[in-house]
Amino acid sequence: MSDDAPRMTSYRPYLLRALTEWINDNGMTPHILVDAGVPGVRVPPGVVREGKVVLNIADRAVAGLQMDNEWIGFTARFGGVSQPVSVPVGAVLAVYARETGQGMVLPEEGAGGPHAHGEDVHDGDGHDDTPPEGPADPTPGKRPHLRVVK
């Protein structure tokens, strides 16, 4: 591609919205895995585990869900207390269905990402990179397995 070609906007928010719609259309519960260390992430500190947080973004779990090209925002109950949540789209690492684990690890901007070819998701030390169980996940003991969807 030449340097004078027009720059396109990020495709991450479009993937995020499309996958969320797909999960909802299949009657399942969309969850997002968020890197809580990214500047601008606003979640209750008690829900962060190992620098990440899993958020249930199903319509029945949140109020006022807004997903634009830059931010995801909503209000959710944590420990029975309603609290605002703000997440920059760039902080979302994955979106998946709680019930099946099907979804997608979102590629990094400007690259196909390390998981663009359908391989299983693993970090360098051999541990699965599946989302941790957290207060936002109402199914304790059942850990989803992420699969890359092409």
C-alpha positions, 0 to 999 in steps of 0.5 A: 500500500502506498504512503499516499493512500487514505487512512482507514479508521480502526476496525476493532469497534466494528468487530466488537459490535458485530460479534456482540450482535452475533452473540445476542442473536444466538441467545447467548451472553456477551462478555468482554475481556478488558485490560484494566491497565489501559488509561481511561478504563473505569471499572470498580477496582475490586473486580480487577484480577491480574490486571484484567476484568471480564464484563458481562455486557448483555442487555439484561446485565447493564443499563444504557449500553453505548458502543461507539468507535472510541468507547464502551459505556454503561452502568452495571451493578457490582456487589448490588451497587450500580456503578458507571463503567467506561472502557476505551475500545482499544482496551478490549482484548476479546469478546466471547459468549459466556455459554460456549466460549465462542468469540474472538481475541481482537487483533492489535491495531495495524497488524493481523495480530498473533492470533489471526491464523486460527491457532489456540490462544496461549501465552508464552508460559504455556497457560491458557489465555482464557478470561479469569472468573470474576464478579461480573461472571455469574457462572462460577466454576465454569471457565469459557474457552476462547476460540478465534472465529474467522 
